[in-house]
Amino acid sequence: MPPTSGMGIGMDRLIMFLTNNQSIQEVLFFPQMRPEKKGPSIDLSPEEKDVLAIITKVEKVGLNELKTQSGLSNKKWDKTIKGLTKKEVAKVSKTDEGLFVEAL
C-alpha cells in the first residue's frame, strides 16, 4: 500500500481535548474502564478532632463554652473553628442568645 498522510486521533482523546479534561479516564465511554470514585475523605487535625468530639456529645454548645472546654490558645482556636466550618463538619449560628456551634 502507498504511504498515507494525515493525523490519527481517537475519539476519546478528541473528547478529552474538547471538554478540557486533564485525564482520559474521565471521558472513557465504558464505565468498567473508569476508576471507582471513593467517598469524600475529610482530613482533620488533632485539635479539630478534639473539638468535634466535644461538639458531637451535645446537640448545640455555646461558642465561648466550647472554647474553654477545648483549652486551645486563641490562634489555634481560630484555626480549628475555621477549619471545621470550611470542611463543613461544624456550623456556627448566631441567635438572640448568642453564638452556638453544632455538628453537621
Salt bridges, closest charged atoms under 4 A:
GLU47 OE2 - LYS76 NZ 3.56
GLU48 OE1 - LYS87 NZ 2.97
